[in-house]
Amino acid sequence: MKEKIGIEGISLEDIEGMRNIVDTAYRRTMERYDKGELGFMEVIQKDCECYRLSDRYKEFKYILVVGMGGSILGTQMVYEGVKGVYANELNSKKVFFLDNSDPELLYSILKIVALRETLVFVVSKSGNTVETLANFFILREKMKKEGCREDNVVIISSGGLLKEIGKRENYKIFEIPENVVGRFSVLSSVGLVPLSCMGVDIGKLISGARDMDKLCRREDVFNNPALMNALIHYMFLNRGKSISVIMPYIERLYRFDLWYRQLWAESLGKDGKGQTPVAALGAKDQHSQLQLYLDGPKDKIITFIKVRKFKEDFTIRYKGHYLDGCNLSQLINFQQLGTERVLTSMGVPNISIVLEDLDEYTLGKLIYMYEMTTAFMGEMMEVNAFNQPAVEEGKKITRELLEGKGKGEEVVKDYIIKI
């Protein structure tokens, strides 16, 4: 008899039937690692001391990280995951992230920070990312006028114009390994250098990743969480579940949603294949997205992430009400459980990931598990999870427009909705 949970569940027999695909994906991933192609697996073995700056850099009142996509999203994810969404209001050191070419975002940051008291991390693997360079050029000019010193800026890059400027102006420079792709780079110098100045224990973060790495090297899918996670998503993708929703039930993990969204989309969306990632946040999105998941197209797989022990908690008091005596942590976890059960009853496949608590160690484990999940999933789908060829064409067109070689807005004006 095939035992499974729910009408859309996966049975042990189903998993055993995928043994060849699982074994092949595992073998190919480890072969790529042995060839030195998967730098994200290598960097977690480095000594964390190589990422730490001298005490002088820790004296700054403000920290500003400038980057795009994988060069900044992971850092922001870890910072908020550890420190919380209102960290700037609760801590004396203020941290800001500049990750868009929106002029209003830069303006707002400049109205808050004092540049002479600001440590600026400029992050770009290529050293030529247009948004990063544009923001840095503006900041650099203003910092010179303010009389900022060379130790106001730290460059994290592998080359390009950014590294040239760093050498010429004697900025501190950290290299990014060539075999580490941006969206897989948070546990390298890209994330660890700035995080070490933000009060994040990068040693614990890496310790969690290393412990997860040991699990992810197991060949048995039932003892390898990343391999099992990839297999489940692969099987449901083949059953028409083309949307992957990730839904943590803790505010501090919302940036993890956004990091996962890039990791999953940019790694796997190739050759007409892919699974669209959607970010959700429990319990609030039970009041916005859940109706669609329950009563709309059955094209989704949901991943819940919940935490057993919150840093803080409150007990509700109101005599005669069913909430009386309940803790907020109990409420939000019961909301997750209720949602899980109703989705299962309605035939919507779902996975639950349970963290004992949320700190640097558990976050390091979670990050690395998803990096490995993505690597295994790419091999199952037979796509290269470590490039992004389609994205480069848009960058090329943007540069042509800026250089006056391309056709501008007049070409598409008939298709613009004006408000």
Order of alpha helices (4+ residues) and beta strands (2+ residues): alpha-alpha-alpha-beta-alpha-alpha-beta-alpha-beta-alpha-beta-alpha-beta-alpha-alpha-alpha-beta-alpha-beta-alpha-beta-alpha-beta-alpha-alpha
